Amino acid sequence: MMENQEDLCTKLSELFQKSSTSENKIRLKVRSSCLWEDTLVKMKRVNPDCLNGIVTVQFIGEPASSSLFTGPPASRRFVHNTIALQREEYLHYGVISALSVDQGSPGPAMFAAPVVDYILYGKLDAMKVSVCDLLSGKVKTTLEELEAISGPVKFKQEVSSNTPLRFKAGYTKPVVAFEDKQKFIRCICLHQLILSTQSEIDQFIKGLMTNGILNVIRNNPDKPRKLLQHDNNERLTAQVVDNQFHCIFLNNLAFLINPENMNLNYKMATMILFKPCNHYLEDVEQGLVTSNVLDPDTEDEVELAPVLQLLTGCDGILAIGFDTSLTIMFDHDKPHRKLTANTCSCSLNFPVCDLLTNYESFKE
């Protein structure tokens, strides 16, 4: 698995190097409330020959909602949208996703597992589907009831009473025997998850071909899954988060003139790093840290994912890793400033002061 990851990282890094050295640039200035509409307008104006260039994005305004996908945030499905299909909106979304992956971004890690199977393998027979993958509704309830039936007579009666369901899914066998139960349920699930929106998914996949991204992920389909699907089983640990960072101790002219001050501040910086900072990550991992930032009246348990997101903009380790180590810097000149984080440069800036060497005040 490690060799596969290194191979994927190497190939994606090679693609990124081509983009970073290209003279082509793509600049997107979009309203967050009209994110997709503005992005689509801009992408239609981009010359296809310029898609190997670096993309910069500026967001304006409030968040928006999507009309191209449905389902929970970590298990999205495609929506059958004929107008969007005719406008090639799914194609452009695929192109944007490919550019995102090409340039080291997380990728659209939001799709349901069966959708990801189809994207990665391109074949229905390679997909794993089950009733639990369906969104709550009449179809899911009906299939759950059919799954629970253990008698052939009862099963035949129930299937017969749901003729529109099976014919809509293309299951045209006149008589559905009890022995066909699993194949029948799989057929309905495939229709609900893939076949009813296959044109939209295929158009998205075509967009993923940009800069060779689709070939890279299909040549090694296991590791790239994280680019398209949220990993519920991945657990961040204090050690994993801590290992992402490297420290920079900056010495300015004042410290060079006065070595005594330099040594004192260096000791304070290392004290912040190796005591409060490490202790905080360990306590968060153990569920010992709470916060009432979201609701002043409620103490919520702090998790490592939001901590990492504060520093990087990502709530998990990227499938291809971060292109550089995350940086911790210590500001010796402004001890009264607050701790600050920059998700663009993935850096954390600590003001060197007595306040942060105390663990309780550090947590606050």
N, C-alpha and C positions, 0 to 999 in steps of 0.2 A: 504493500500500500504506500509506503514511504517513497519507493522508487517511482510509482505511478504519479504521486503528487509532485515529485521533483521534475518528472518528465513534463507534466502539465504546466508547471510554473515556468520551465525553460521555454516551452513553445509559446506560451502567452507572453513571456518577457521578450522573446524575439519579435513577436508581432507589435508589442508596445514600442520597442526600439525603432521600428520602422515608422510608427506614428509620431514619436517624439522628435525624430530627425526630419520629418516632412515639413516643407514650407507652407503647406496648407493649414488653415485654421478655420474652425467652425465656432462661431459665437452665438449663443442662445440667450436672449433676454426675454424672460417669460413671466407672466402674471401667475402667481401660485393658484389663484382662484380660477384661472383658465389655463392651467398647466398644459393639458394635452392639446387643446386647440391652438395655443400659441406655438408650442413645439412643432406641431404638424405643419403650420403655416411656414415656419422657418425651414424645416427639413425639406419641404417641397421646393424651396428656393436654392437649396444646396446642390452644387454640381456633383454628380456621382463620382467624378474623378477626385474630388476633394475629401472623400470619406475616410481617407487614411491619415487625416490631420487631427491635431489635438482639439478637443471640445472644451469650451469654457461656458459655464452657465451662470446667469444672474437671475435670482428669484425676486419677485416683487409681490407683496400682498399676502392674502390669506390662503390656507390649504383648500384643495378642491376634492371632488369625488370623481370616480371613474365610471364611464358608461360602457367600457369595453370588457369588463370582467365582473364576476359576481362571486359571492361566497365570503367566508371569514378571511381576515387579512393574511393569515398564514396558509390558506388552502383555497386559492382562487381558481375559478374556472372561466373559460372564455364565454362571452355572450354572443348569441346569434344575432348579428347586427348587419343586415343587408346593405344599409347605407354606408356604414363604416367600411364594409368589405369592398364596395364599389369605389370608395375613395382611397382604398389601399392603406387605411389607417393601421391595420394590423401589421402590414409590411413595414411601415415606417417605425412602428413600435419595436419590431424585430431588429431593424437597423440600429435604432438608438440603443437597444439592449446589447447588441454586438459591440458597438462603440464603447459602451460602458465597461464591458468585460475586457475589451482590448486595451483600455487605458487604466486598468487596475481597480475599477470600482466594484462594489459587491455583486452587481447583477440583479435581475428581478426575482429575488428569492421569495416568491409568494405563491407559487402554483401548487395545486393538489398533486399528490404522488402519481396517480394515473396519467395526468396531463404531462408531467415531467417524463414519465416512461415513454410516452409517445414521441415527445420532442427529442429525447436522447437516442431512442432506438428506431423510430420511424416505422414501426411495425405493430399491428394490433396484437399479434400472437405473442409479443414480448411483454405485453402489459399485464400487470396484476391489478384486478379490480374486485371490489366487494361492495356489498350494500352499505357498509359504514362510510364509504367514500362519497355517497350521495348527500346532497343538501336535504335538510328536513322538508317534508312535504308529502303529498299523496302517494307519489311513486315510491318513495323510500318506505313509507308505512306499509304499502301493499306488498312490496318485496320482503319486508321483514316478516309479515304474516305468512307469506308463502314459504319462506325459509324455515319457519317454525313447524310447518305441517310435516307429520311423519307418516301419514297414511296415503297411499296412492289414489284412493277414491276421492277423498277430501281434496287432495291437491288438484286432481283433474277438474273437479267442480269449480274450484276457486279460479283456476286459470281460464276456464271457459267463460266465466263471468267477467273476466278482464280482457276480452278479445281486443278492444281498441288499443289497450296498452301494448300488447305484443305486436299487433300489425303496424302500429306507428313506429315501432322499433325495427321493423323489417323482419320480424320472426314470423314467417308465413307457413310454418308446418301446421297442417290441419289439426292434428291431435298431438297435444303435449303430454307425453307419458311421464310418470314419476321418475323414470331413469334419465329423463332429459332435464330434470330440475336444475342442476348446476349450470348446464349450458344455457338454459333459458334465462336464468337470473343474470349470468354473465353478459348475455346479449343485451338485456335491458340496461344494465349498468354501462356497457360500452356506448350504447346509444345516448344515454343521459350525459355521460362524461366527455365523450369524444365525437361520436359520429354526427350528433346534431349540430356540432360547431366545427366539424373537420376542416371546412374551407377556411374558416378564420384562423385555426391553428396552423394549417399548412402555409397560409400567407405570412404568419408570424415567423415560421421556420425559414421561409425563403429569405426574410430579412436578416435572420441570424447567419446567413451565408456571408454577410459582409466581412471583408478582411480575413476570410478563412476561419472564422470563429466556430461555425457549425462543424467543420471537419475536425477541428482540434478537440471539441468536447465529445463528438461521437467516436473518435478513435480511442478514447479512454472515458467511457460514460459513467463510471462509478464516482470518481472524485468531483467532476463538474456538477454533480447533482446539487451541491451546496450553492451553486450559482443560480439555481432555478427554484429550489425548494428549501423552506425553512426547516432546519434540523432540530426537532423537538428533543432528541436524545443527547444532543451535544451539551455538555455541562462545562461552563466556565469555572475555573478554579483560581484562587489567589495566585498560585504559582504561574499559571498560564498567562494571566493578565500581567503580572509583574515581569515575566520574561520578555514581554513585547517592548519594554522600555530600555533605553540607555540614557545615562546622565551626562550633562555637560556642566562643568564647573567653570564659569567665566571669570577671569581675573582682569579687572580694568586697571587703569593707570594708578588710581589711588591706592589700590591694594599692592601694586608693584613697588610703589614708593614706601608703603608702610607694611612690611611683611607680617607684622604682628596682627594687624587687622585682617589680613588675608587668611592667616592661619585660624583666627577666631571664627571668621565667617565660614571657612571651609568646614570646620568642626560642626558648626550649627547646621550647615547644609546636609552633611552626612547624617547628623542626628535626626533631622526631619525625614530623610529618606529611609534610614534603616530602623527607625522606631515607629513614629506615628503612621507613616505611609504604609509600611508593610503590615503593621498591626491592624490598620483600618481594613485593608484588603482581606486579611485573614478573618476578621470579625464579620465582615459582610458575607463571606462565604459560609460562615457558621450561623448566619441569621441573627446576629447580635446587635445589628445597627438598624435603627428606625429613623423615619423622617416624617414630618408633617408639612412638607412643602406643597404638595398637591391639595391637601385639605388640612387647614389649621386645627381642626377638631379630631383628626384621625391620624394615629401613628401607623405608618406603613413600613413594612420591612424593606430595607434597601437590598437590591440584588446587584450582582457584578455586571450584568448586561447593561443596565443604564449607566453604570460608572464608566464602562468602556465606551459607551455611546457618547457620553459627555466629552470624552477626550478625542474620539476619532470620528464620530458620526455614525459608527457601525455598532450594532448590538451583539456582534460576534466576530470571531476571527475569520477573515475572508478565506474563501476556498483556495486562493493562490497566495495567501498571506499578504501582509502589508509590504509595499515596495521598499520601504525604508523602516528602520527601527523607530518606534515612537520615542519622542524626546522629552526628557525632564530637564528644565533649566532653572537655575536659581538666580533670583534678582537680588543682588547685594546692595544696590543703590536706593531702593524704594521699599524699605521694610514695612511701611504702613499700607501698602497696596494689598488687595485681596488676591487670593489664588485665582489664576485665570487659565482657561484652556482654549486652544485654537484647533478646531476640527479640520481646517484646511491644511495646516502644516503638521497636524497630529502632534501637538506639543503641549506640555503642561508647564506653567511658570509658577514657581514658588517664591514669594518674597521671603528673604532670610530674616527671621525675627524670632524673639522668644515665644511669641504667641503660638507659633506652629510647632515648636518643640514639645509643647504640652499636648498630650494625646486628646484630652477632653475638648480643649479649645480647637484642636485640629479637626475633630469630627464635626463640630458646629460650623 
